[in-house]
């Protein structure tokens, strides 16, 4: 039984079902990779995004075929690209919810990009573009599984926040700066806070770290410095 004969659409219920299932499979593959890395937007989220985007593209096509025969004098104006544009807007809000900012570090950008790509895959399948959808899925998985390992071969800068509480001493700042320079930590931002009552001064450094110095070893070296009372390295 063909569901869309009255709309003059050239595919039947089986074709629609196959498109939706294919969208769910491809979205699930990307989501499974995110799920294995403990990301909040995982298997089910990506599966639902691709399936939903595919369904909305099918609905858009049905609306266009159903109402596209109306003449210019009709009050109904139909833009077949409007649904696709709204899908992208909606995915933008969903992707923004996956991004977390912690100090100078930002997490979730890759997951947000995966949601965006998953929506595009679902839209492509809904429009009948099977080969581009499968190819983009393969490229996405290659990027997530293979290129991620390749990135580890290259050193890259990481921004960290270092807060040091010391006994008040005019000579302590040059010592700290020298200590940071020896360990190739570039100071990006700097601030300090004096506590006259406690006789303490707290320095806050935002540093760029490209070396392989272990965090625990660095904290141990800081604590060994004269006058240092507390150290926090995040």
Buried (B, 14 or more C-beta within 10 A) or exposed (E): EEEBEEBEBEBEEEBBEEBBEBBBBBBBBBBBBBBEEEBEBBBEBBBBBBBBBBBBBBEBBBBBBBEEEEEEEEEEEBEBEEBBEEBEEBBEEBBEEBEEEEEBEEEBEBBBBBBBBBBBBBBBBBBEBBEEBBEBBEEBBEBBEEEEEEEEEEEEEEBBBBBBBBEEEEEBBEBBBEBBEEEEBBBBEEEEEEEEEEEBBBBBBBBBBEEEBEEEEBBEBBEEBEBBEEBEBE
